[in-house]
Amino acid sequence: MAKTIVPIGPYHPLQEEPEFFTLTVEGEKIAAVDVSVGYNHRGIEKLSEMKTFDQSTFVIERICGICSTSHPYAYTRAVEDIIPVEVPDRAKYIRTIIAEGERIHSHLLWLGLAGHFLGYNTVFMWAWKLREEILDVMEILSGNRNNYAMFKPGGVRRDIKSGDIPGVIRKIDSIVPTLEMLKKAVMDDPVLHARTKGVGILTKEEAKGYSALGPTARASGVARDVRKDAPYGAYDKVEWKMIVTQNGDVFDKVLLRVLEMLESAKIMKACLSNLPQGDIDLRLKDIPPGEGIGCAEAPRGEVFHYVRSDGTNRPARHKVRAPTFMNLPTYKSTIVGETISDATIILAAIDPCYCCTERVAVRNVKGKKLYNGEDLVRLSQEKTEKIRKSMK
């Protein structure tokens, strides 16, 4: 049978961010997939090195609007690892509350989009309506619905007012019944089962081979979660369960995220109910020379930051590894052999965040550097000018 190329992207209605997938198909079946990156590179790591350690936290929040706590969490832990110091217990609890609120709103965003990809817009509307409720909670706690600006090296910027806690707990309690309804819909709906069960399977062995992270790995039976494996914040101080399923298909990835939201609500309530008294900030002044690493379990999996200090007031080097960087290659296993109609939901099943992942790619020839920073700026300006002239 003749092979045909089907492009998806770099701009596509069912992709929230630009990325280019080239599908090689035989009839309706996908025979191969190739992924081209580099459409969304913004130079965040380099920008961070131009800011103070405190200012960099705000830059890092902008890596991803949906992971706007996960990246600062890993970054601040990396800076604290250089010294090293332990943040106050109250700050640990507040960090955990914000991180789990973000997990709920991120999973709801994904669940709604997954329903949209499947043409199941009732799920889309229910999930996004519920997401507004958790965003209201985040606004009460931080003053912001996204990009919370709560984290800083040494602690958090804002305390949680004791008078707000009862109302926040009531609001979380009001969210749980709808989450239970969504769980029942996922478990019982035959249409959802038909479109997702047995589709885009990533086996346990393949998940380990690709070093998959987060729900992508846990849906394939790999019990990997930084919150359990190397506890931080208040995760070892409250009771919660790591959700692991075994089938590795799109259905298990949907179900796992719904069950994780219920655990996140449980974590938030426990932290709010047992919030310790004390300081929220170490008020760090100087960062000594050295290296530090920090990680956090983002909604998509482990996010990892490396920071090097040369003793000045800004990072000498800052390196970020996002979970999608590890999960993207799993497409080689999950999409081959499936039909074109299932391609978009399989691509979406890892909950990709391309703006977290993107890096500029420069090919080396015999180990020689082809371009320096000034060359890249010059090439960009020349191309912009060429486009401008062509539009006249």
C-alpha positions, 0 to 999 in steps of 0.5 A: 500500500502506498504511503502518504504524508499527513502534516499536523501543525505547526499551527492546528486548531487542536493544538494550543501551541505550535509543534509540527508532527509529520505522520506517515500513513498507509490508508488510515493507519499511521506507519510512522511519526516525526516531531519537529521542535523549535517553533516556540523558543523564547530564551527563558534560561538566558533571560534568567541569567540576566536577572537577580535570583529573586527576579528570575522567579517571575521569569520562570513563572512565564515558562508556562501559564499552566505550570506557573507554580511547578517551575518556580517550585523547582527553581527555588528549591535549586537556589536553596540547594546551593546554600543549602537551607530548609524553608520554614514549615509554614512556607512548605505547607503554603507551597504545597497548597498552591502546587495542588491547586494548580494540579487540579486546574491543570488537569481540568483544563486537559480533561476539557480539551480531551473532551473537545478533541473527542467531540464530547463537548459536554465534558469540555463545558463541565470541566471548564466550568468547574475549573473556574471554581478552583481558579477562584480558590487560587485567587483568594489564596494568592490574589491571582488566578494564574501566575500566582507569584507566591514563590521566592528563594527561601519561602513564599511571598504571601501568607494565607490569612486564617480568616480565608481558610474556612471559606476555601475549605468549603469551596474545595468541598463544593468541587469534590461532588462534581469531580466524583460526577466526572469520575463516574462519567469516565467510568461508565460512558460507553462513547468515551470507552469506545474512543479511548480504551485500547487506544494509544497504548504505552506499555510499562516496559516502553514507559521505562525505556523512554523514561516517561514521567508523571501521568504518562508513566503512572498510567502504564503501571510505573509508580513514579512520583517525586512527591512520594519518591523524594518528598518535599514541601508537606507531602510527607506530612499529610496522607494521600495516595499515588494513583497508578493504573496499568493499561497505558491507554488514553482511557487510563490517562483520563481516569488517572487525572480525574482520580489525582484531582480528588487526591489533590483536593484531599492534600489541600484540605489537610494542609489548610486544616493543619497549617503550622504557625511561624515565618513564611520566609528566610529573607535570604540576602546573598547566594554563595558560589555553588551548584544546586538542583531542584525538582517538583512533580508538575501536573505533567511529571517531574520538572527539573531545574539546575542553577549555578551561582558564581557569588554574584546576585544572579544565576551564572547558569540556569538549565530547565528540563520540563516533563514534556521533553521526556514524554514527547518521544513516547509518540513513537510507540503510542501512535504507530498502528493507530488510525488518523482519527485517533492521532490528535487525542493520542498526541494530547494524551501526554498533556503536552506543554510545548512552550515548556519544552522548546529549545533552539536547535543548532546542528554542529559539524565536526564539533564546531560551533556554527553560531554564537548568540550575536549570529542568531540575533543577526539572522533573526533580524535579517529574516524579519527584514526579508519578511517585511519587504516581501509584504510591501 
